[in-house]
């Protein structure tokens, strides 16, 4: 597989120059390998790594196929008319599933572009302070790419080289433990190299605080399935608390109005005070994370992603629910009378929901919201409770989020009830944001979530798996190129 991936790097990543406007400049030619000894060459490699996360209709995680990969959770639903989506919705995909390729290839493109920076920045000419931050961003991106890959696929090829050696064509799978070792090392290095501010004040770039927020998520995951590392809930709580303590001084805060988090209007910049990490769109690289994928055909949508009916019915009433679900068209047709008889996830739709079934209704310059401060807050609350019980700060952050949702505050809960309530709060707060699936995996709650589906609308015939492993099979196209990946 590595030979294919390296070829993608040479063809795709190094056709873009270093640019002060981040992702907006067009290609002006292929960057020669020798340019990796210059700051300009490193910048080009880094820009290519970012673009691995979002190449419209090609690869990355800013499209509906990534949302399909997370639809095994109880918040999202894929209609039975789509074979790929149904496999994923029922947690029973084959290795030929057509929705795998864009996420797989995009994340490896990001990792390999980051490798180019990581393996060359120490001997690069240019401004030393800027090169240091470029390297920090590369470590962050590689950590994020492998963190996403290992949660979705489990054992994966671990590629850290910059160039291609013919022996690499037979690379095997690395264990999840080995992949997480690299992820931990990368995110730790990213924290040490990144500055307190985002480079060039561009919201799509991480700074030190954003890297710490990702570190807290990584530790939280490692504390759960499959690794179940001792002491990692305490580590997650400690790092998350650092982020929360420093958030106000760094300009981050919870939005007062939940609906303002996903306005999704082209005339707004759509960046909020609690956005820690977003994948930006540019005038040349649109984001297709929001829009037609998540809209019903009744308003011109593509019927790819819907909300689970049982999940919506259990969702607490209030402004957060109103901002999460789309249930009636502007012509007054309710979801029960739509073709697929499922509501939509309002915050994944592009406003205004216009009724034009075309690319313009899907492509946009709306950034994809990946990590918000509210997630760090709930990570702290859960990790703190699991390590040595909830404290006043854990209650405070949980209740701030509930206040915004129009829900009563919690107090005096047992530790187990507090933990359960935080996990459920994460489900409500991040519905449709590709968070719930990962929570169900790390907490081994996939079978439990299927039992809670509405049998009238959401068939709950989860396939039988003795070891509760719900990671995806390696794509058949990769095994065809390298049979070692199928072992």
Secondary structure, DSSP 8 states (H G I E B T S, - for coil): -HHHHHHHHHHHGGGS---TTTT-S---S---GGGGGBHHHHHHHHHHHHHTTEETTTEESSSHHHHHHTTTSSSEE--TT-HHHHHHHTT---TT-TTSHHHHHHHHHHHHHHHHHHTTGGG-BS-HHHHHHHHHHHHHHHHHHHHHHHHHHSSB-----SS--GGGGG---B-HHHHHHHHHHHHHHHHHHS-SS-GGG-TTS--HHHHHHHHHHHHHHHHSTTT--TTHHHHHHHHHHHHHHHHTTTT----S-GGGGG---TTS----TTEEEEE---SSS-B-SSSGGGS-GGGT-----EE-HHHHHHS--SHHHHTTEE-B-TTS-BGGGSSS---EEGGGS-SS-----SGGGT-BS--EEEEEHHHHHHHHHHHHHHHH---HHHHHHHHHHHHHTT-----S--HHHHHHHHHHHHHHHTTTTT-HHHHHHHTT-HHHHHHTS-TTTS-------TT--------HHHHHH-GGGG-
